């Protein structure tokens, strides 16, 4: 990478901060014993790990329920969904979930679980549509808090309250991956039975995940030595756990700054791009400012990404987990984006470390390359 890189793909991953790296290194160089070992060195690590779990509970305002450490949000999602649903149960989810939820739903559907996919309305999931889909055998409702492609914010807490008023036995799970550090996470007052968190989305490390579970028994996905209270066997990633706390603490402390700065960056970029003909801003009624999703008619999105990377400007076409699959975005299809715009989509995602100068530079280059792209494919 050169001296001047403009990284605008923060919804895919973020740069780990210094506190995160230092916490990980401490675990690898000083606190490196196995926390399951019976000797005093192992017991010291076990104690520090449990103290970290308690500190994370305080940050998330967990009064009831448990925090489990996993390898990723994908593992957390698989653990919860596959751990509570059985053939004959009914799952309500949405058509624009992250593939970690959507593909698990399809997997369970093939194995006898009844699945209903709710379509968003103007980018958001409406409580009324969820309530109307509920049946006697509805076991679980799984709805993302923030959509990873357009930044749509869903009121899953209100949906959970209304669903449980209708059927107190129903479970509610939410993919919170794009929400932490952007919206307040208050699990004490949220009527949720589970959420998944991915620290690398807020300056933590890849290969780490957090699963919150309350009020339900789950069959473990990974069996073995019984670590993580028998929920997730395997020797704990102690460094990753310490790093996850540091990342979460930073995200909570910086939340107001994050929203303030990313709103300015989004507005600055939109102002400079607004005169591009045949451009759509793909947005929901209730939307976070850190994700800007744009579609350009008669443009190849992937070609645009590669043109921009020549100037060391890094953006994405959609979700990083789907961008290599060359499939049409379920999110944009649900938004009703016309066919001739679909292939010309960019997802630009900011963080608090980005600057106005970077937004201006990237916007000018996007304008230049949209025009060039259209000329090349005439």
C-alpha positions in Angstrom: 0.0 0.0 0.0 1.2 3.5 -0.8 1.6 6.5 1.5 -2.0 7.7 1.0 -4.7 5.1 1.3 -8.4 5.9 1.5 -10.1 2.9 3.1 -13.9 3.2 2.8 -14.9 -0.5 3.3 -15.4 -0.4 7.1 -18.6 -2.4 7.0 -16.4 -5.3 5.7 -13.8 -4.9 8.4 -11.9 -2.3 10.3 -8.3 -1.6 11.2 -7.6 -3.0 14.7 -6.7 -0.2 17.2 -3.6 -0.1 19.4 -5.3 -1.2 22.6 -6.7 -4.2 20.8 -3.3 -5.2 19.4 -1.6 -4.6 22.8 -4.2 -6.8 24.6 -3.7 -9.6 22.1 0.1 -9.4 22.4 0.0 -9.5 26.2 -1.9 -12.7 26.0 0.6 -14.2 23.6 3.7 -13.1 25.4 2.8 -12.9 29.1 -0.6 -14.5 29.8 -0.2 -17.4 27.5 -1.2 -20.4 29.7 -4.2 -22.6 29.0 -7.1 -21.4 31.1 -8.2 -25.0 31.7 -4.9 -26.0 33.2 -5.1 -26.9 36.9 -1.9 -25.1 38.0 -1.7 -21.5 39.3 -0.6 -20.1 35.9 -3.6 -21.6 34.1 -5.9 -20.5 37.0 -4.6 -16.9 36.7 -5.6 -16.8 33.0 -9.0 -18.4 33.7 -9.6 -15.7 36.4 -8.7 -12.9 34.0 -10.8 -14.4 31.2 -13.9 -14.5 33.5 -13.2 -10.9 34.7 -13.2 -9.9 31.0 -16.5 -11.7 30.5 -18.0 -9.7 33.4 -16.6 -6.4 32.0 -18.2 -7.2 28.6 -21.5 -7.9 30.4 -21.3 -4.5 32.0 -20.6 -2.8 28.7 -23.6 -4.5 27.1 -25.8 -3.9 30.3 -26.4 -7.7 30.7 -28.4 -8.4 33.8 -29.8 -11.8 32.8 -28.3 -14.3 30.3 -24.8 -15.3 29.4 -21.9 -14.1 27.1 -20.1 -16.8 25.1 -16.9 -16.3 23.1 -16.8 -17.8 19.6 -14.7 -17.6 16.5 -17.0 -15.3 14.6 -20.6 -13.9 14.3 -21.2 -16.7 11.7 -20.4 -19.3 14.3 -22.6 -17.5 16.9 -25.5 -17.4 14.5 -25.1 -21.1 13.6 -24.9 -22.0 17.2 -28.1 -20.2 18.1 -30.3 -21.0 15.1 -29.2 -24.6 14.8 -29.2 -25.0 18.6 -32.9 -24.1 19.1 -34.7 -25.1 16.0 -36.0 -28.6 15.2 -38.0 -30.2 12.4 -41.6 -28.9 12.6 -40.6 -25.6 14.2 -41.4 -22.3 12.4 -38.7 -19.7 11.8 -39.5 -16.1 10.8 -36.6 -14.2 9.3 -36.1 -11.7 6.5 -35.2 -11.8 2.8 -32.3 -9.4 3.3 -30.5 -11.0 6.2 -26.7 -11.5 6.1 -25.8 -14.8 4.4 -24.9 -16.2 7.8 -28.5 -16.2 8.8 -30.1 -16.6 5.4 -28.1 -19.7 4.4 -28.7 -21.3 7.8 -32.4 -20.7 7.3 -32.2 -22.4 3.9 -30.2 -25.3 5.5 -32.8 -25.8 8.2 -35.7 -25.5 5.7 -34.2 -28.5 3.9 -34.3 -30.4 7.2 -37.9 -29.9 8.1 -38.0 -26.4 9.7 -40.7 -24.2 8.3 -39.3 -20.8 7.3 -41.0 -17.5 6.4 -38.9 -14.8 4.8 -40.3 -11.3 5.5 -39.7 -8.6 2.8 -38.6 -5.2 4.0 -40.8 -2.2 3.2 -38.8 0.8 2.1 -35.8 -0.9 3.6 -37.1 -1.7 7.0 -38.8 -4.7 8.6 -42.3 -3.8 10.0 -43.5 -5.3 13.2 -47.0 -5.8 11.7 -45.6 -8.1 9.0 -43.8 -10.2 11.6 -46.8 -10.5 13.8 -49.0 -11.5 10.8 -46.5 -14.2 9.9 -46.6 -15.8 13.4 -48.2 -19.3 13.8 -48.8 -21.7 16.6 -45.5 -23.4 15.8 -43.4 -20.3 15.5 -40.3 -21.0 17.6 -37.9 -18.3 16.6 -37.8 -14.8 15.0 -34.4 -13.8 13.6 -34.1 -10.2 12.3 -30.9 -8.2 11.9 -30.6 -4.9 13.8 -28.7 -3.1 11.0 -28.6 -4.2 7.4 -25.0 -4.6 6.3 -25.5 -3.3 2.7 -27.6 -0.2 3.2 -27.4 0.5 7.0 -31.2 0.1 7.6 -32.0 0.1 11.3 -34.7 -2.3 12.4 -36.5 -1.9 15.8 -36.0 -5.5 16.8 -36.6 -4.6 20.4 -40.1 -3.4 19.7 -40.7 -6.4 17.4 -39.6 -8.7 20.3 -41.9 -7.0 22.8 -44.9 -7.3 20.4 -44.2 -10.8 19.4 -43.8 -12.0 23.0 -47.0 -10.2 23.9 -48.7 -12.4 21.3 -46.8 -15.5 22.3 -44.6 -15.4 25.4 -42.8 -18.6 24.3 -41.4 -17.3 21.1 -37.7 -16.6 20.9 -36.2 -13.6 19.3 -32.6 -13.4 17.9 -30.8 -10.5 16.2 -27.7 -10.2 14.2 -26.1 -7.1 15.8 -22.9 -7.2 13.8 -23.3 -3.8 12.1 -25.0 -2.2 15.2 -22.3 -2.2 17.9 -20.8 1.2 18.2 -23.5 2.7 16.0 -26.6 2.2 18.1 -27.0 1.8 21.9 -26.8 -1.9 22.9 -28.9 -2.3 26.1 -29.5 -6.0 26.7 -30.9 -5.3 30.2 -34.0 -3.8 28.8 -34.1 -5.6 25.4 -36.5 -8.5 25.2 -34.1 -10.5 23.1 -33.0 -14.1 23.6 -29.8 -13.8 21.6 -27.6 -11.5 19.6 -24.4 -12.0 17.6 -21.4 -9.6 17.7 -18.3 -9.4 15.5 -15.5 -7.4 17.0 -13.6 -6.9 13.7 -16.4 -4.6 12.6 -15.4 -2.1 15.3 -11.6 -2.2 15.4 -11.3 -5.6 16.9 -9.7 -8.8 15.5 -10.9 -11.2 12.9 -11.5 -14.7 14.2 -13.4 -13.5 17.3 -17.1 -13.4 18.0 -19.5 -12.9 20.9 -22.8 -14.7 21.4 -25.4 -13.5 24.0 -28.0 -16.0 25.1 -30.9 -15.5 27.5 -33.9 -17.6 28.5 -33.3 -20.6 26.3 -31.4 -23.9 26.2 -29.2 -24.4 23.2 -27.7 -27.6 21.9 -23.9 -26.9 21.5 -22.6 -26.8 17.9 -19.1 -27.8 18.9 -18.5 -30.6 21.3 -15.3 -31.5 23.1 -13.6 -30.4 26.4 -16.6 -28.4 27.6 -15.1 -24.9 27.6 -17.4 -21.9 27.6 -19.7 -23.5 30.1 -20.1 -26.5 27.7 -21.5 -24.2 25.0 -18.4 -24.0 22.8 -15.7 -26.6 23.3 -12.1 -25.8 22.3 -9.2 -24.0 24.0 -10.2 -20.4 24.5 -8.7 -17.7 22.2 -7.6 -15.7 25.3 -5.9 -13.0 23.3 -8.9 -12.6 21.0 -11.2 -12.4 24.1 -9.0 -9.7 25.8 -8.9 -7.8 22.5 -12.7 -8.1 22.0 -13.2 -6.3 25.3 -10.9 -3.5 24.3 -12.6 -3.1 20.9 -16.1 -3.1 22.5 -15.0 -0.6 25.2 -13.7 1.7 22.4 -16.8 1.3 20.3 -19.1 2.2 23.2 -17.1 5.2 24.2 -16.8 6.5 20.6 -20.4 5.9 19.6 -21.5 9.6 19.6 -18.3 10.7 17.8 -18.8 7.9 15.2 -22.3 9.0 14.4 -21.4 12.7 14.2 -18.3 12.2 12.0 -19.8 9.6 9.6 -22.9 11.8 9.1 -20.6 14.7 8.0 -18.7 12.4 5.7 -21.8 10.9 4.1 -23.3 14.4 3.5 -20.0 15.7 2.0 -19.8 12.8 -0.4 -23.4 12.9 -1.4 -23.1 16.7 -2.1 -20.2 16.1 -4.4 -21.9 13.1 -6.2 -25.4 14.6 -6.5 -25.0 15.8 -10.1 -24.0 12.4 -11.5 -26.9 11.5 -13.9 -28.7 8.1 -13.4 -27.5 7.6 -9.9 -29.7 6.0 -7.1 -29.1 6.4 -3.4 -30.2 3.1 -1.9 -31.5 4.0 1.6 -34.1 2.9 4.1 -36.6 5.0 6.0 -34.5 4.5 9.1 -30.8 4.5 8.2 -27.4 4.9 9.8 -25.0 7.4 8.2 -21.9 5.2 8.1 -23.1 3.2 5.0 -23.7 4.9 1.7 -25.0 2.5 -1.0 -25.1 3.9 -4.5 -26.2 2.4 -7.8 -25.2 3.8 -11.2 -27.0 3.0 -14.4 -24.8 1.7 -17.3 -21.9 1.1 -15.0 -20.1 -2.1 -13.9 -19.7 -2.0 -10.1 -16.7 -4.3 -10.0 -14.9 -2.4 -12.8 -15.5 0.8 -10.7 -14.0 -0.8 -7.6 -10.9 -1.8 -9.5 -10.5 1.7 -11.1 -10.7 3.2 -7.6 -8.2 0.8 -6.2 -5.7 2.1 -8.7 -5.8 5.3 -6.7 -5.7 3.3 -3.4 -9.4 4.1 -2.7 -11.0 0.9 -1.3 -14.8 0.5 -1.5 -17.0 -2.5 -2.1 -19.9 -3.6 -4.4 -22.1 -5.1 -1.7 -21.5 -7.3 1.3 -17.9 -8.6 1.5 -19.3 -12.1 2.2 -21.2 -12.0 -1.2 -19.0 -9.9 -3.4 -17.0 -12.9 -4.8 -20.2 -14.9 -5.5 -21.4 -12.5 -8.3 -25.0 -12.9 -7.1 -27.5 -10.2 -7.2 -28.0 -8.5 -3.9 -31.1 -9.7 -2.0 -31.1 -6.4 -0.2 -31.2 -4.3 -3.4 -33.8 -6.6 -5.0 -36.0 -6.1 -1.9 -35.6 -2.4 -2.3 -36.8 -2.6 -5.9 -33.6 -1.4 -7.5 -34.1 -1.6 -11.3 -32.2 -4.3 -13.2 -30.2 -1.8 -15.1 -28.8 -0.3 -11.9 -28.1 -3.5 -10.0 -24.7 -4.3 -11.5 -23.5 -0.7 -11.0 -23.6 -0.6 -7.2 -21.0 0.7 -4.7 -21.1 0.3 -0.9 -19.1 3.0 0.7 -18.7 2.6 4.5 -17.1 5.1 6.8 -15.6 5.0 10.3 -14.6 7.8 12.7 -11.0 7.7 11.4 -12.0 8.8 7.9 -11.6 12.5 7.0 -13.5 15.0 4.9 -10.4 15.3 2.7 -10.6 11.5 2.0 -14.4 11.8 1.3 -13.8 14.6 -1.2 -10.9 12.8 -2.9 -12.9 9.6 -3.2 -16.0 11.5 -4.5 -14.1 13.2 -7.2 -12.5 10.0 -8.4 -15.9 8.2 -8.3 -17.3 10.9 -10.6 -14.4 10.6 -12.9 -14.5 6.8 -13.2 -18.3 6.6 -13.5 -18.0 8.8 -16.6 -15.1 6.8 -17.9 -16.8 3.5 -17.3 -19.9 4.6 -19.2 -17.8 5.7 -22.1 -15.9 2.3 -22.2 -19.1 0.2 -22.3 -21.1 2.3 -24.8 
